[in-house]
Amino acid sequence: MLKWMKLKNLALVEEAEIQFGPAFNVITGETGAGKSVIMGGVGLLLGERADKSAIRIGADRCEISAEFELSRTDSRAAALLKENALDLEDAPNILCIRRVITPSATRNFINATPVSLQLLRSFGELLVDIHAANENQSLLKSSEQLDALDRFAGISELLQKNAEVWNELKEIREKHAHFLESMPSE
């Protein structure tokens, strides 16, 4: 869940901080109120490519930062954190993302650790589901429907255990096949 976001020198915004409430959040407003800038900032946090034109005129850089609270049952995010040696020791279940955009480069950070855009994008797919007018929704994908049901059922630990057992079985089958291949033929 997105808890807060800070924008600095993004498009027309000099500085803004937004606190989000628990559960469902909606961003509405009149044309020109800044909804697109906010959503652009969220997109950049989730791994969209940055362009130097995002930097506010007169500023030397743009910075977007946010804090996400991870669900304790989301094994996908936990696995991605572990796989990339990004630990949450200081604040369990809290993920801080920051992007710094300059005219010459963009730097991405997760919990103060520099990360690639691809890794940022991988986390972005897990963290936020944006539903805007005329856009495809992730719940139209059958794999996302199954993941949502699994999270709702709270069976992430069972799924993890099942995956571990399945991997052990695959390994045993491979060893068995290798053993049979190494047997002398008569």
Buried (B, 14 or more C-beta within 10 A) or exposed (E): BBBEBBBBBBBEBEEBEBEBEEEEEEBEEEEEEBBBBBEBBBBBBBBBEBEEEBBBEEEEBBBBBBBBBBBEBBBBBBEBBEEBEBEBEEEEBEBBBBBBBBEEEBBBBBBEEEBEBEBBBBBBBBBBEEEEEEEEEBEEEEEBEEBEEBBEEEBBEEBBEEEEEEEEEEEEEEEEEEEEEEEEEE
